[in-house]
Amino acid sequence: MLVEFKNVRQESGKGLRRWFEGGLYELVVWYRPDGSVEGFQILYRQEQNERALTWRETEGFKHSRVDNGTGSPLKNLTPILLPNGSIPWPHVLQEFDDNSATLEPELRTFVRQRLEARA
């Protein structure tokens, strides 16, 4: 189940950012200054690789593979998102359902509706 991190670093001049974590599953939600949701990102594992599914109201969905930057024991780089192609919608929906019961109902419904509309 997802648990919210407290004291998440906020970006100056932007709306609130919330971050939830539950094992190998994470959800980041970006809010506008007026309190409405501007976007969200789901981080999950598929076939031992970390993936990021990002939704922004102005851009829609983007699916990425996370390169965590730890390919060498001699040097760690900053994690980056790389294009990943098709989205495994049944897997994403199931993972969200399995992990999101602890979210407040309005947020859970908001994210679930965006996922269902695209799936």
Disulfide bonds with the S-S distance in Angstrom:
none
